[in-house]
Every structure is written in structure tokens, then in C-alpha cells.
């Protein structure tokens, strides 16, 4: 399929009229795209992309109604039936989609930096969201932005990410193999979890230590999940790592990995995890990173959230900790490290 290209200078090289007719692009679409691309910082709105279109990516027609741009990284728009068409050639947004990245870094002294970045799409709304949480000797500092961000760059064993809006950059180099799972699937949607780096050498800003990186995609709204409690966490030491997901409710699921191997767990709590082969992880919850309803903590100072999404989202209760942790395993020397873990409760 033909398209047109924006150069590093913002100039748009349009295909000729014959090419536009073959590709299904009208002159109106091309003009519309040209007017929006010239002289402006135009971003790709493709789900999971968010790259600036000035970087010579191929882009298709764009639609102000749907607030959607497409580039080569997202695949070009496909033809859709008139009933799905928003009037400008691209479907308007309707179903829920979430693409969320989580990164962290914990220094040898237990100083923490956590990064979230992603985009949520529901009905006609699209929300870009990025935030950092950083501990200091005096306080826990959080910064948030609703500006579109350039997505993480993955190259071999490394990931880079930078946010001008948040004035932060980070890099992670894995020292472990990736693990992944389909956490939940139903007619309403699916949740895919991809832990790219269960343990990595990390740097966020000026902080260096052991880190973690994962990517979560959802096509079912979190307020419709058939669970009442979620526990998630990750532990790293110089030689050992552990990551876990524990869903409890109408639908229950436990996923626990230790150094790349799946283990069965009899108990997952806020201070202790007990699993097969004599695995036991003890956590002291020595630092509370966040505690309260999402609408008053992670999503506070952003009234747009309350207007876009049901109150069941903002009424979820979250407790997040940084713990000094010790792992015991039968026949092996105990190891110590740092854990980041949380508990999220859904409103009744």
C-alpha cells in the first residue's frame, strides 16, 4: 500500500494522484495529513506506538475525529465497512485497549525509581499517561504527564526510554531471560503479560542498580475483571530473581517464576511467599511507596480520569511497598535483595 513520508524537516512527500487512488487514499486525506504534518510536532496515534512522525516513518491518512494517525510501525489502516467508518476513512475508537510499560531500578542502598508509561483507549477517548515515583531521604516524589511519549527502544539485550516531559531517561540491560503468559482470556478480551527483563542492570537518571522491565496489554477494562484482589511483585538479588502475579476472586490465577522456572506456591501474602522446593521469600515492607485509592494516589490531580472512566477504576485500593527481602531455598544458601510489590483491591 502506498503512503506518504514525512522527513526529518517535517516536509511531506506525497504520492502522485494515481498512487493515491490505488492505495484508497483520497486527495482530501492527503491534504488533511499535509496540513497537520507541516510545521507541527505530529505524533503517531497508533496503539502501542507514539513515535514522532518527523522521523521518516510512512504514515497513512489521519483523522481528527478519531484522533488517530498510523505509521509503518503500527501497520497502515485497513479498509473498513461504511458502518465502521467515522466519515474520514478511519474507524472511530470504541473498544478498550491498554498498553502499559513498567520499569524500575533499586540501588544497593534501597533507593527506588519506578517508571510507568503507556496509552489507554476506551470508546472515543485516548489517554496517554507517564509517571515516575522516586524515593529520597526526605520524601517520595511523583511526577506525571499526559503528553504523548516516544515508546521504549528495544535493541538486543537493552532497552532505552526517555521522556522530555518528565525530564528523565533510563536504560536496562538484561541479565535474565524473558518470561510471559496470557493471564486471562474471555469473550470480553485478553490480558497478555510480557516480562522482558525479570532482572537487569539498570539506570534511571542518576540512580543505578538492579532493575526490572515488563509490558502489559489488555483488551478488557480493569473494572470488569472477575477478581477482587491482585498481588504482584518482583525480587532481585545478585544471583536470584523472582516475579509473581496472584489473582483472587471469581477467577483465580497464580503465576510465579524463580530464575526462569515456574514454581507452585501454596501461599502468597504481603510479607511472605511460600512455594515448592522449599522456596520462601520474606519481605519486611520497610518502605510504603503508595497507599490509598487510585483516584487519590496514582491518578490524583488528573480529573480527566474521572470523566473518562467509571468510578470503579478510581475506587480501587492500592498498597505498594519496597521491602528488604530474603529468599530461602532447600539445599541452597539464603540470598538477600530488594523487592517491589503491591496489593490492589477492587471495590465491592
QUIJONOR-V717301 format. One record per residue. RES is the residue in one small letter. OMEGA is omega in degrees with one decimal (* if undefined). BURIAL is 1 if it has 9 or more other C-alpha atoms within 8 Angstrom, else 0. Layout:
BEGIN
{{RES | OMEGA | BURIAL} {RES | OMEGA | BURIAL}}
END
This chain:
BEGIN
{{x | 178.8 | 0} {x | 176.1 | 0} {x | 175.4 | 1} {x | -169.7 | 1} {x | 171.4 | 1} {x | -179.1 | 1} {x | 179.9 | 1} {x | -179.8 | 0} {x | -179.9 | 0} {x | 179.7 | 1} {x | -179.8 | 1} {x | 176.0 | 1} {x | -174.4 | 0} {x | 171.7 | 0} {x | 179.8 | 1} {x | -173.1 | 0} {x | 178.8 | 0} {x | 178.7 | 0} {x | 180.0 | 1} {x | -179.9 | 1} {x | 179.6 | 1} {x | -176.7 | 0} {x | -177.9 | 1} {x | 178.8 | 0} {x | 176.8 | 1} {x | 176.1 | 0} {x | 179.6 | 0} {x | 178.3 | 0} {x | -177.1 | 1} {x | 178.6 | 1} {x | 179.1 | 0} {x | 179.8 | 1} {x | -178.8 | 1} {x | -178.6 | 1} {x | -178.7 | 0} {x | -176.5 | 1} {x | -175.6 | 1} {x | 172.3 | 1} {x | -179.3 | 0} {x | 175.6 | 0} {x | -176.2 | 0} {x | -177.3 | 1} {x | 173.8 | 1} {x | 178.7 | 1} {x | 178.6 | 1} {x | -178.8 | 1} {x | 179.8 | 0} {x | -177.1 | 1} {x | 177.6 | 1} {x | 176.2 | 1} {x | 175.9 | 1} {x | -175.9 | 1} {x | 176.9 | 1} {x | -173.6 | 1} {x | 173.7 | 1} {x | 172.2 | 1} {x | 173.7 | 1} {x | 178.9 | 1} {x | 178.1 | 1} {x | 179.8 | 1} {x | 179.0 | 1} {x | -171.8 | 1} {x | -179.9 | 1} {x | -178.7 | 0} {x | -179.5 | 0} {x | -177.8 | 1} {x | -172.0 | 0} {x | 171.7 | 1} {x | 178.5 | 1} {x | 175.8 | 1} {x | -175.2 | 1} {x | -179.0 | 1} {x | -176.6 | 0} {x | -170.6 | 1} {x | -177.3 | 0} {x | -179.5 | 1} {x | 176.4 | 0} {x | 175.7 | 0} {x | 179.5 | 0} {x | -177.9 | 0} {x | -179.1 | 0} {x | -178.8 | 0} {x | 179.5 | 0} {x | -171.5 | 0} {x | -178.7 | 1} {x | -179.6 | 1} {x | 179.1 | 0} {x | 175.4 | 1} {x | 179.8 | 1} {x | -177.2 | 1} {x | 174.9 | 1} {x | -175.9 | 1} {x | 179.8 | 1} {x | -175.1 | 0} {x | -179.9 | 0} {x | 172.8 | 1} {x | 176.2 | 1} {x | 171.4 | 1} {x | -173.6 | 1} {x | 173.7 | 1} {x | 174.3 | 1} {x | 175.6 | 1} {x | 171.9 | 1} {x | 176.6 | 1} {x | 176.7 | 1} {x | -179.4 | 1} {x | 178.5 | 1} {x | -178.7 | 0} {x | 178.8 | 0} {x | 174.7 | 1} {x | -170.4 | 1} {x | 166.1 | 1} {x | 179.3 | 1} {x | 179.6 | 1} {x | 169.1 | 1} {x | 171.9 | 1} {x | -179.3 | 1} {x | 179.7 | 1} {x | 176.5 | 1} {x | -178.0 | 1} {x | 179.4 | 1} {x | -175.3 | 1} {x | -178.3 | 0} {x | -175.0 | 1} {x | 170.8 | 0} {x | -177.4 | 0} {x | 171.1 | 0} {x | -175.3 | 1} {x | 174.0 | 1} {x | 179.8 | 1} {x | 172.5 | 1} {x | 173.3 | 1} {x | -175.4 | 1} {x | 177.8 | 1} {x | 171.8 | 1} {x | 178.8 | 0} {x | -174.5 | 0} {x | -170.5 | 0} {x | 171.0 | 0} {x | -173.5 | 1} {x | 177.8 | 0} {x | 174.3 | 0} {x | -176.8 | 0} {x | 176.8 | 1} {x | 173.7 | 1} {x | 177.7 | 0} {x | 174.6 | 0} {x | -178.8 | 0} {x | 170.6 | 1} {x | -177.3 | 1} {x | 177.2 | 1} {x | 176.7 | 0} {x | -179.3 | 0} {x | 178.9 | 0} {x | -179.0 | 0} {x | -177.3 | 0} {x | -174.0 | 0} {x | 172.3 | 1} {x | 173.7 | 1} {x | 173.8 | 1} {x | -179.6 | 1} {x | 175.9 | 1} {x | 175.5 | 1} {x | -178.0 | 0} {x | -178.8 | 0} {x | 179.6 | 1} {x | -179.5 | 0} {x | 172.9 | 1} {x | -178.4 | 1} {x | 176.5 | 1} {x | -178.5 | 1} {x | 175.6 | 1} {x | -170.5 | 1} {x | 170.9 | 1} {x | -178.9 | 0} {x | 177.9 | 1} {x | -177.3 | 1} {x | 172.9 | 1} {x | -177.8 | 1} {x | 179.2 | 1} {x | 166.5 | 0} {x | -173.9 | 1} {x | -173.7 | 1} {x | 176.3 | 0} {x | 177.0 | 1} {x | 176.6 | 0} {x | -179.1 | 0} {x | -178.3 | 0} {x | -174.9 | 1} {x | 175.5 | 1} {x | 179.6 | 1} {x | -179.6 | 1} {x | -179.7 | 1} {x | 178.6 | 1} {x | -175.3 | 1} {x | -177.5 | 1} {x | 176.8 | 1} {x | 174.5 | 1} {x | -177.0 | 1} {x | 167.5 | 1} {x | -168.5 | 1} {x | 170.8 | 1} {x | 171.7 | 1} {x | -172.9 | 1} {x | 179.7 | 0} {x | -178.4 | 0} {x | 178.3 | 1} {x | 178.9 | 1} {x | 174.9 | 1} {x | -176.2 | 1} {x | -172.2 | 1} {x | 178.6 | 1} {x | 176.3 | 1} {x | 178.3 | 1} {x | -179.2 | 1} {x | 173.0 | 1} {x | -179.4 | 1} {x | 171.8 | 1} {x | 172.9 | 1} {x | -178.2 | 1} {x | -178.5 | 1} {x | -179.8 | 0} {x | 177.4 | 0} {x | -178.8 | 0} {x | -177.7 | 0} {x | 178.7 | 0} {x | 175.3 | 1} {x | 179.4 | 1} {x | 174.6 | 1} {x | 169.4 | 1} {x | 179.8 | 1} {x | 175.1 | 1} {x | 175.9 | 1} {x | -180.0 | 1} {x | 175.2 | 1} {x | 169.5 | 1} {x | -178.4 | 1} {x | -174.6 | 0} {x | -170.9 | 0} {x | 173.7 | 1} {x | 178.9 | 1} {x | 174.0 | 1} {x | -174.7 | 1} {x | 173.0 | 1} {x | -177.9 | 1} {x | 176.3 | 1} {x | 175.8 | 1} {x | -179.8 | 1} {x | 176.1 | 1} {x | 172.8 | 0} {x | -179.3 | 0} {x | -178.9 | 1} {x | 174.9 | 1} {x | 176.2 | 1} {x | -178.7 | 0} {x | 176.4 | 1} {x | 170.7 | 1} {x | -179.3 | 1} {x | 175.3 | 0} {x | -178.8 | 1} {x | 176.9 | 0} {x | 174.7 | 0} {x | 174.9 | 1} {x | -179.8 | 0} {x | 177.1 | 1} {x | -176.5 | 0} {x | 173.2 | 0} {x | 180.0 | 1} {x | -179.3 | 0} {x | -178.3 | 1} {x | -175.8 | 0} {x | 172.6 | 1} {x | 179.3 | 1} {x | -177.3 | 1} {x | -179.1 | 1} {x | 179.4 | 1} {x | 176.3 | 0} {x | 179.6 | 1} {x | 176.2 | 1} {x | 177.0 | 1} {x | 178.8 | 1} {x | -176.3 | 1} {x | -172.8 | 1} {x | -179.2 | 0} {x | -173.5 | 1} {x | 179.4 | 0} {x | 176.0 | 0} {x | -179.8 | 1} {x | -179.1 | 1} {x | -179.6 | 1} {x | 178.4 | 1} {x | 177.5 | 1} {x | -178.6 | 1} {x | -179.4 | 1} {x | -179.7 | 1} {x | -179.9 | 1} {x | -174.3 | 1} {x | -176.5 | 0} {x | -179.9 | 1} {x | 179.4 | 1} {x | 176.9 | 0} {x | -177.5 | 0} {x | 179.6 | 0} {x | -179.6 | 0} {x | -179.7 | 0} {x | 179.3 | 1} {x | -175.4 | 0} {x | -170.0 | 0} {x | 178.7 | 0} {x | -177.7 | 1} {x | 178.4 | 0} {x | 176.9 | 1} {x | -176.4 | 1} {x | -179.9 | 1} {x | 173.1 | 1} {x | -179.4 | 1} {x | -178.2 | 1} {x | 169.6 | 1} {x | -178.1 | 1} {x | -176.4 | 1} {x | 161.7 | 1} {x | -175.8 | 1} {x | 162.5 | 1} {x | -170.8 | 1} {x | 177.5 | 1} {x | 176.2 | 1} {x | 175.8 | 1} {x | 177.3 | 1} {x | -177.7 | 1} {x | 176.7 | 0} {x | -178.9 | 0} {x | 177.7 | 0} {x | 176.8 | 0} {x | 177.7 | 0} {x | 177.9 | 1} {x | 178.5 | 1} {x | -178.3 | 1} {x | 177.5 | 1} {x | 167.4 | 1} {x | -176.9 | 1} {x | -175.1 | 1} {x | 172.5 | 1} {x | 178.6 | 1} {x | -179.8 | 1} {x | 179.0 | 1} {x | 177.7 | 1} {x | -179.2 | 0} {x | * | 0}}
END
